[in-house]
């Protein structure tokens, strides 16, 4: 016999959540289970499809009317990702959640290492390993100066065009450091070379002031430069800057805007096809996503994609995983790793996959995975099978922005 919902909730709190979330977060979960979810759903067994599915939908409405906005986010996470982890206890639990799931399939993207000794040897192997892991997008970052050398973004994107059919994303092009017309021309060229396989990601940057000084660009007014770049790109791609400016595209390049603060969310809702968050836990991401979709709906715009950048490091030994991730992050950002530790998913491969599944259940249309490991190819080979197992078996379709070519 499958356990009851109450038995599974108790098991989840005591044996899974207690080892995965912070004490205050765990207490918030307990405050929902005891007075709300347990009493009204707890007596049903996990294999009672016909009784539990309607009950889950009905009681969800009853519960949501009585909770604060923050608690609503937590209940939605329970509804969409707690029950699937009961899979070993009952094979039907995934069907129960899918019955109510309204988010598209979460696709996977992978940040491309920005430097290597032999690009013509390394990047073909990297692209092939990404395909084997179920990855759909390759993301290429952008910095004029950084804490360590890196290839120029659009040059590397051009190389990848010849190596793979995966969708390519500029993640993220720092709009204030480049003239809008060069961004428009470069993006149009990559769009043509990749046969329509580019997503142009734009962000404000600012975390490394030296590159702004070198480019003689003020750090103030970075947001307005994103607005100007989006406006110019759309005009140029539509042919309004003259046919001799850039290739005339059959359709504009999709645009995604990055950031984790309210102005970035509002800008994405007003101007872009999607938004990319960073340094947010699943609950924070879910709340930001809700604001994004609410604003887009208010404007009458199509639903923008909500994507999330996640740093991960896996090892069979959790301490080793944390130590490796700390060293890589400290070198990447030139800051003590403690500044980023809560935002890095480090642990066994199973734990990494489980936390990524939490982001998927929080509504992420796409996850941009950054491998915080000194040997990214070996790390990808370790995590690839788990990526496929945990994130590639949903029955729904992906958001159009991440549907691939």
C-alpha positions as CSV (number, residue, x, y, z in Angstrom):
1,X,0.0,0.0,0.0
2,X,1.2,3.5,-0.8
3,X,1.6,5.9,2.1
4,X,-0.9,8.6,2.9
5,X,-0.2,12.2,2.0
6,X,0.3,13.0,5.7
7,X,2.9,10.2,6.1
8,X,4.8,11.4,3.0
9,X,4.7,15.1,4.2
10,X,6.1,14.0,7.5
11,X,8.8,12.0,5.8
12,X,9.6,14.8,3.5
13,X,10.0,17.4,6.3
14,X,12.0,15.2,8.6
15,X,14.3,13.4,6.1
16,X,14.5,15.5,2.9
17,X,13.8,19.2,3.6
18,X,15.6,19.1,6.9
19,X,18.8,18.3,5.1
20,X,18.3,20.6,2.1
21,X,16.9,24.0,3.3
22,X,17.7,26.6,5.9
23,X,16.1,26.3,9.4
24,X,13.8,29.3,8.8
25,X,12.6,27.9,5.5
26,X,12.0,24.5,7.0
27,X,9.9,26.1,9.8
28,X,7.9,27.9,7.1
29,X,7.2,24.6,5.4
30,X,6.1,23.1,8.7
31,X,3.7,26.0,9.3
32,X,2.0,25.1,6.0
33,X,1.9,21.3,6.5
34,X,0.4,21.3,10.0
35,X,-2.5,23.7,9.8
36,X,-3.3,23.5,6.0
37,X,-2.0,20.7,3.8
38,X,-2.0,17.9,6.4
39,X,-5.5,18.2,7.8
40,X,-7.2,18.7,4.5
41,X,-5.2,16.3,2.3
42,X,-3.4,14.0,4.7
43,X,-5.8,11.1,4.9
44,X,-5.6,10.3,1.2
45,X,-3.1,7.7,-0.1
46,X,-0.7,8.7,-2.8
47,X,-2.1,6.1,-5.2
48,X,-5.7,7.3,-4.9
49,X,-5.8,9.2,-8.2
50,X,-9.5,9.7,-8.5
51,X,-9.9,10.9,-4.9
52,X,-6.7,12.9,-4.6
53,X,-6.6,14.8,-7.9
54,X,-10.0,16.6,-7.5
55,X,-9.3,17.1,-3.8
56,X,-5.9,18.6,-4.6
57,X,-7.4,21.1,-7.0
58,X,-10.3,22.0,-4.7
59,X,-8.4,22.3,-1.5
60,X,-5.7,24.3,-3.3
61,X,-8.2,27.0,-3.9
62,X,-9.5,26.9,-0.3
63,X,-6.0,27.1,1.0
64,X,-4.8,29.9,-1.3
65,X,-7.6,32.2,-0.2
66,X,-6.3,32.1,3.3
67,X,-2.6,32.7,2.9
68,X,-0.3,35.6,2.3
69,X,1.5,36.1,-1.0
70,X,4.7,34.5,0.3
71,X,2.8,31.5,1.7
72,X,1.0,31.1,-1.7
73,X,4.4,30.7,-3.4
74,X,5.3,28.0,-0.9
75,X,2.1,26.1,-1.4
76,X,2.5,26.2,-5.1
77,X,6.0,24.8,-4.7
78,X,4.6,22.0,-2.5
79,X,1.9,21.3,-5.1
80,X,4.3,21.2,-8.0
81,X,7.5,19.6,-6.7
82,X,7.0,17.9,-3.3
83,X,4.8,15.0,-4.5
84,X,7.0,13.9,-7.4
85,X,9.8,13.1,-4.9
86,X,7.5,10.4,-3.5
87,X,8.1,8.5,-6.7
88,X,9.8,5.5,-5.0
89,X,6.7,5.1,-2.9
90,X,4.1,5.3,-5.6
91,X,4.5,5.3,-9.4
92,X,1.3,7.3,-9.9
93,X,2.5,10.4,-8.0
94,X,4.0,12.0,-11.1
95,X,0.7,11.7,-12.9
96,X,-1.0,13.4,-10.0
97,X,1.2,16.4,-10.3
98,X,1.2,16.5,-14.1
99,X,-2.6,16.5,-13.9
100,X,-2.4,20.0,-12.4
101,X,0.9,21.2,-13.8
102,X,0.4,24.3,-16.0
103,X,4.1,25.2,-16.7
104,X,5.8,24.2,-19.9
105,X,8.7,21.8,-20.0
106,X,11.9,23.1,-18.4
107,X,14.7,23.0,-20.9
108,X,18.4,22.9,-20.1
109,X,21.2,25.3,-21.2
110,X,24.9,25.2,-20.5
111,X,27.4,28.0,-20.0
112,X,30.3,27.5,-22.4
113,X,33.8,27.8,-20.9
114,X,35.1,31.2,-22.0
115,X,38.7,30.1,-22.6
116,X,40.6,26.9,-23.5
117,X,44.0,26.0,-24.9
118,X,42.8,24.4,-28.1
119,X,39.4,25.7,-29.2
120,X,39.1,23.5,-32.3
121,X,39.6,20.4,-30.1
122,X,37.8,21.4,-26.9
123,X,34.6,23.0,-28.2
124,X,33.5,20.2,-30.5
125,X,33.8,17.8,-27.6
126,X,32.0,20.2,-25.4
127,X,29.1,20.6,-27.8
128,X,28.8,16.8,-28.3
129,X,28.8,16.2,-24.5
130,X,26.0,18.9,-24.1
131,X,23.8,17.1,-26.7
132,X,24.3,13.8,-24.9
133,X,23.2,15.5,-21.6
134,X,19.9,16.7,-23.1
135,X,21.1,20.3,-23.3
136,X,19.2,22.6,-25.8
137,X,21.1,25.9,-25.5
138,X,24.7,26.9,-25.2
139,X,25.3,30.2,-23.4
140,X,28.3,32.4,-24.0
141,X,29.2,35.2,-21.6
142,X,30.6,38.7,-22.3
143,X,33.2,40.8,-20.6
144,X,35.7,43.3,-21.9
145,X,37.9,42.8,-18.8
146,X,37.4,40.1,-16.1
147,X,39.2,38.4,-13.3
148,X,40.7,36.0,-15.9
149,X,41.1,36.0,-19.7
150,X,38.2,35.0,-22.0
151,X,37.4,34.9,-25.7
152,X,35.3,37.6,-27.2
153,X,31.6,36.7,-27.1
154,X,30.5,37.0,-30.7
155,X,33.7,35.4,-32.0
156,X,33.0,32.4,-29.9
157,X,29.4,32.3,-30.9
158,X,30.5,32.3,-34.6
159,X,32.8,29.3,-34.0
160,X,29.9,27.4,-32.3
161,X,27.7,28.1,-35.3
162,X,29.9,25.7,-37.3
163,X,30.1,23.1,-34.6
164,X,26.6,22.5,-33.4
165,X,22.9,22.8,-34.2
166,X,22.0,23.7,-30.6
167,X,20.4,27.0,-30.0
168,X,23.0,29.7,-29.1
169,X,22.5,32.4,-26.5
170,X,24.5,35.5,-25.8
171,X,24.4,35.2,-22.0
172,X,24.7,38.0,-21.3
173,X,25.8,40.7,-23.8
174,X,26.7,43.8,-21.7
175,X,24.7,46.5,-23.6
176,X,26.4,49.5,-22.0
177,X,29.9,48.4,-23.1
178,X,28.9,48.0,-26.8
179,X,27.4,50.4,-29.3
180,X,23.8,49.4,-30.2
181,X,24.6,49.2,-33.9
182,X,27.4,46.8,-33.4
183,X,25.2,44.6,-31.2
184,X,22.5,44.6,-33.8
185,X,24.9,43.8,-36.7
186,X,26.7,41.1,-34.7
187,X,23.5,39.4,-33.6
188,X,22.0,39.5,-37.1
189,X,25.2,37.9,-38.5
190,X,25.1,35.1,-35.9
191,X,21.3,34.6,-36.5
192,X,22.0,34.1,-40.2
193,X,25.0,31.9,-39.7
194,X,23.1,29.7,-37.2
195,X,20.0,29.5,-39.4
196,X,17.8,31.2,-36.9
197,X,19.4,29.7,-33.8
198,X,20.3,32.8,-31.7
199,X,18.8,34.3,-28.6
200,X,20.2,37.7,-27.8
201,X,20.6,38.1,-24.0
202,X,21.2,41.6,-22.8
203,X,22.2,42.9,-19.4
204,X,23.6,46.0,-17.6
205,X,26.7,44.5,-16.0
206,X,28.5,46.7,-13.6
207,X,30.0,44.2,-11.2
208,X,33.5,44.8,-12.6
209,X,34.1,48.6,-12.7
210,X,37.5,48.3,-14.5
211,X,35.9,47.3,-17.8
212,X,33.7,50.3,-17.7
213,X,36.7,52.6,-17.1
214,X,38.6,51.0,-20.0
215,X,35.7,51.5,-22.3
216,X,35.2,55.1,-21.1
217,X,31.6,54.3,-20.3
218,X,29.9,55.7,-17.2
219,X,28.4,53.1,-14.8
220,X,25.3,55.3,-14.4
221,X,22.4,55.0,-16.8
222,X,23.1,51.4,-17.7
223,X,19.4,50.5,-17.8
224,X,18.7,53.2,-20.4
225,X,21.4,51.7,-22.6
226,X,19.5,48.4,-22.6
227,X,16.3,50.3,-23.7
228,X,18.2,52.0,-26.5
229,X,19.8,48.8,-27.7
230,X,16.6,46.9,-27.8
231,X,14.9,49.7,-29.8
232,X,17.8,50.0,-32.2
233,X,18.1,46.3,-32.8
234,X,14.4,45.9,-33.6
235,X,14.5,48.8,-36.1
236,X,17.7,47.5,-37.7
237,X,16.5,43.9,-38.1
238,X,13.2,45.2,-39.6
239,X,15.3,47.1,-42.3
240,X,14.5,50.6,-41.0
241,X,18.3,51.4,-40.8
242,X,18.8,50.5,-44.5
243,X,19.4,47.2,-46.2
244,X,23.1,47.9,-46.4
245,X,23.4,48.0,-42.5
246,X,22.9,44.3,-41.7
247,X,21.3,41.2,-43.1
248,X,17.6,41.6,-43.4
249,X,16.2,38.9,-41.2
250,X,12.9,37.1,-41.9
251,X,12.1,37.7,-38.2
252,X,13.7,39.5,-35.3
253,X,16.2,37.8,-33.1
254,X,14.5,36.8,-29.8
255,X,15.6,39.1,-26.9
256,X,16.1,38.0,-23.3
257,X,16.9,40.5,-20.6
258,X,18.8,39.6,-17.4
259,X,18.8,40.9,-13.8
260,X,17.4,40.1,-10.4
261,X,16.1,43.4,-9.2
262,X,12.6,44.9,-9.9
263,X,13.7,47.3,-12.7
264,X,15.1,44.4,-14.7
265,X,11.9,42.4,-14.3
266,X,9.8,45.3,-15.4
267,X,12.0,46.0,-18.4
268,X,11.8,42.3,-19.5
269,X,8.0,42.4,-19.2
270,X,7.8,45.5,-21.3
271,X,10.5,44.9,-23.9
272,X,11.6,41.3,-24.2
273,X,10.7,37.8,-25.0
274,X,12.1,36.5,-21.8
275,X,13.9,37.1,-18.5
276,X,17.0,35.5,-17.0
277,X,17.5,35.6,-13.2
278,X,20.6,34.9,-11.2
279,X,21.4,34.4,-7.5
280,X,17.8,33.5,-6.5
281,X,16.7,30.4,-4.6
282,X,13.6,28.5,-5.9
283,X,11.2,30.5,-3.7
284,X,12.7,33.8,-4.7
285,X,12.7,32.8,-8.4
286,X,9.0,31.8,-8.2
287,X,8.1,35.2,-6.6
288,X,10.0,37.1,-9.3
289,X,8.5,35.0,-12.1
290,X,5.0,35.8,-10.7
291,X,5.8,39.6,-10.9
292,X,7.1,39.2,-14.4
293,X,4.1,37.4,-15.7
294,X,1.7,39.7,-13.9
295,X,3.2,42.8,-15.5
296,X,3.3,41.2,-19.0
297,X,-0.4,40.2,-18.6
298,X,-1.3,43.7,-17.5
299,X,0.4,45.1,-20.7
300,X,-1.4,42.5,-22.9
301,X,1.9,41.0,-24.0
302,X,2.6,37.3,-24.7
303,X,3.9,35.4,-21.7
304,X,7.7,36.0,-21.5
305,X,9.9,33.0,-20.7
306,X,11.4,32.9,-17.2
307,X,14.9,31.4,-17.1
308,X,17.4,31.0,-14.3
309,X,21.2,30.8,-14.1
310,X,22.4,28.2,-11.6
311,X,25.9,27.4,-10.5
312,X,26.4,23.7,-9.8
313,X,29.2,21.4,-8.7
314,X,28.8,17.6,-8.1
315,X,31.0,15.0,-6.5
316,X,30.3,11.7,-4.8
317,X,31.7,13.4,-1.6
318,X,29.7,16.5,-0.6
319,X,32.7,18.2,1.1
320,X,34.8,17.8,-2.0
321,X,32.0,19.3,-4.1
322,X,31.7,22.3,-1.9
323,X,35.5,22.9,-1.8
324,X,35.8,22.6,-5.6
325,X,32.9,25.0,-6.1
326,X,34.3,27.5,-3.6
327,X,37.6,27.6,-5.4
328,X,36.1,28.0,-8.9
329,X,33.6,30.8,-7.8
330,X,36.3,32.7,-5.9
331,X,38.5,32.7,-9.0
332,X,35.6,33.6,-11.3
333,X,34.4,36.6,-9.3
334,X,37.6,37.6,-7.5
335,X,35.7,37.6,-4.2
336,X,35.5,35.3,-1.2
337,X,33.4,32.3,-2.0
338,X,31.3,32.9,1.2
339,X,29.6,35.8,-0.8
340,X,28.1,33.2,-3.2
341,X,27.9,30.0,-1.1
342,X,24.1,30.0,-0.7
343,X,23.6,30.4,-4.4
344,X,25.8,27.5,-5.5
345,X,24.3,24.0,-5.7
346,X,27.1,21.7,-4.5
347,X,26.8,18.1,-3.4
348,X,26.2,14.7,-4.7
349,X,24.9,14.4,-8.3
350,X,21.5,13.3,-7.0
351,X,21.3,16.3,-4.8
352,X,22.2,18.7,-7.6
353,X,19.6,17.1,-9.9
354,X,17.0,17.4,-7.1
355,X,17.6,21.1,-6.5
356,X,17.5,21.8,-10.2
357,X,14.1,20.0,-10.2
358,X,13.0,22.5,-7.5
359,X,13.7,25.3,-9.9
360,X,11.8,23.5,-12.6
361,X,8.8,23.0,-10.3
362,X,9.0,26.7,-9.4
363,X,8.1,27.5,-13.0
364,X,11.5,27.9,-14.7
365,X,11.1,27.5,-18.5
366,X,14.9,27.2,-18.8
367,X,17.9,26.6,-16.6
368,X,21.3,28.0,-17.6
369,X,23.7,25.7,-15.9
370,X,27.2,27.0,-14.9
371,X,29.6,24.2,-13.9
372,X,31.6,25.4,-10.9
373,X,34.2,22.6,-11.4
374,X,37.8,22.7,-12.6
375,X,37.1,20.0,-15.2
376,X,33.8,21.0,-16.8
377,X,33.9,18.1,-19.4
378,X,34.2,15.5,-16.7
379,X,31.5,17.2,-14.7
380,X,29.1,17.2,-17.6
381,X,29.7,13.5,-18.2
382,X,28.9,12.9,-14.5
383,X,25.7,15.0,-14.4
384,X,24.4,14.4,-17.9
385,X,22.4,11.2,-17.2
386,X,20.8,12.8,-14.2
387,X,19.8,15.9,-16.1
388,X,18.0,13.6,-18.6
389,X,16.4,11.5,-15.8
390,X,15.1,14.4,-13.7
391,X,14.3,17.2,-16.2
392,X,13.6,15.7,-19.6
393,X,10.6,13.4,-19.0
394,X,7.7,15.9,-18.7
395,X,4.7,15.5,-21.1
396,X,4.4,19.2,-21.8
397,X,6.0,21.4,-24.4
398,X,8.7,24.0,-23.8
399,X,8.2,27.7,-24.0
400,X,8.6,28.9,-27.6
401,X,11.7,30.9,-26.8
402,X,13.5,27.6,-25.8
403,X,11.8,25.2,-28.2
404,X,15.0,25.0,-30.4
405,X,15.3,25.4,-34.1
